[in-house]
Amino acid sequence: MKYLDDVRVIVSKKKYENEGVHKGAEGVIIMSEIRKNTFEIAFTDENGKDYAMMEINVADLELVRDNGLTDEEILKDLPLHDPHWWCKVEDGFILNLLGEKKNKIPYDYNS
């Protein structure tokens, strides 16, 4: 999972539901917060209107569609083109664009 990928929420949590985001809701990754293990997701209704933008824990998401962006294309959009500023989730690891892993155990995002 990475910038502009389509994702789905796979759990029910009160903090998500309070914002109108329920299990099964689909959205697009618009930002990452590697320190908090979250992606900022934009959720849009069937009419194309955004109804929520919120941080969702990476463990609470599944990939629906990979947008096909390369790391180089993402890096071009980052402020100062700093590869430390973005993260992606690959094979259960949270990685920055340098390939540095944040978690030590795959799929245990707090390890």
C-alpha positions as CSV (number, residue, x, y, z in Angstrom):
1,M,0.0,0.0,0.0
2,K,1.3,3.4,-0.9
3,Y,0.3,6.9,-2.1
4,L,-2.9,7.0,-4.2
5,D,-3.6,3.3,-3.8
6,D,-7.2,2.3,-3.2
7,V,-7.7,0.6,0.1
8,R,-10.6,-0.9,2.2
9,V,-11.2,-0.7,6.0
10,I,-11.3,-4.2,7.3
11,V,-12.3,-3.6,10.9
12,S,-15.0,-1.8,12.8
13,K,-13.8,0.8,15.3
14,K,-15.8,3.5,17.1
15,K,-13.3,6.2,16.2
16,Y,-13.8,5.5,12.5
17,E,-17.5,5.0,12.7
18,N,-17.9,8.4,14.5
19,E,-16.6,9.9,11.3
20,G,-18.9,7.8,9.1
21,V,-16.2,5.3,8.1
22,H,-17.4,1.7,8.6
23,K,-15.9,-1.7,7.9
24,G,-15.8,-2.2,4.1
25,A,-15.5,1.5,3.3
26,E,-13.1,2.2,0.5
27,G,-10.8,5.2,0.1
28,V,-7.6,6.5,-1.4
29,I,-4.3,7.0,0.5
30,I,-3.4,10.7,0.4
31,M,-0.7,10.9,3.0
32,S,1.3,8.7,5.5
33,E,2.3,9.2,9.1
34,I,5.0,6.6,9.6
35,R,5.5,7.6,13.3
36,K,1.9,6.6,14.0
37,N,1.6,3.6,11.6
38,T,-1.2,5.3,9.8
39,F,-2.2,6.4,6.3
40,E,-4.5,9.5,5.8
41,I,-7.3,8.2,3.7
42,A,-9.9,10.2,1.6
43,F,-13.3,8.6,1.5
44,T,-15.7,9.5,-1.3
45,D,-19.3,8.6,-1.7
46,E,-21.0,7.2,-4.9
47,N,-21.6,10.8,-6.1
48,G,-17.9,11.7,-5.9
49,K,-18.2,13.8,-2.7
50,D,-15.6,13.4,0.0
51,Y,-17.4,12.5,3.3
52,A,-14.3,11.8,5.5
53,M,-10.6,12.2,5.6
54,M,-8.9,10.5,8.5
55,E,-5.9,8.6,9.7
56,I,-6.4,4.8,9.6
57,N,-4.0,2.4,11.1
58,V,-2.2,0.3,8.4
59,A,-3.3,-2.9,10.2
60,D,-6.9,-1.9,9.6
61,L,-6.6,-1.6,5.8
62,E,-6.3,-3.9,2.9
63,L,-5.2,-3.1,-0.6
64,V,-8.0,-2.9,-3.2
65,R,-6.0,-1.5,-6.2
66,D,-2.4,-0.7,-6.7
67,N,-2.1,2.6,-8.6
68,G,1.1,1.6,-10.2
69,L,3.2,4.6,-9.0
70,T,6.9,3.9,-8.7
71,D,8.9,5.0,-5.7
72,E,10.6,7.6,-8.0
73,E,7.3,9.1,-9.1
74,I,6.2,9.4,-5.4
75,L,9.6,10.9,-4.5
76,K,9.1,13.6,-7.1
77,D,5.9,14.8,-5.3
78,L,7.5,14.9,-1.9
79,P,8.6,18.2,-0.3
80,L,12.3,18.6,-0.8
81,H,12.2,15.1,-2.5
82,D,13.2,13.6,0.8
83,P,12.7,9.8,0.8
84,H,12.4,9.7,4.6
85,W,9.1,11.6,4.3
86,W,7.0,8.9,2.8
87,C,6.2,5.3,3.8
88,K,4.6,2.4,2.1
89,V,3.5,-1.0,3.3
90,E,5.1,-4.0,1.5
91,D,5.1,-7.6,2.6
92,G,4.0,-6.7,6.1
93,F,6.7,-4.1,6.6
94,I,6.3,-0.3,6.9
95,L,9.2,1.1,4.8
96,N,10.4,4.5,3.8
97,L,11.5,5.1,0.2
98,L,15.0,4.2,1.2
99,G,13.8,0.7,2.1
100,E,14.4,1.2,5.8
101,K,12.0,-0.9,7.9
102,K,10.0,0.6,10.8
103,N,8.7,-2.7,12.2
104,K,10.8,-5.7,12.8
105,I,8.2,-8.5,12.6
106,P,6.1,-8.6,9.4
107,Y,2.5,-7.6,10.0
108,D,3.2,-6.6,13.6
109,Y,3.3,-2.9,12.9
110,N,4.1,-2.0,16.5
111,S,7.2,-4.3,16.7
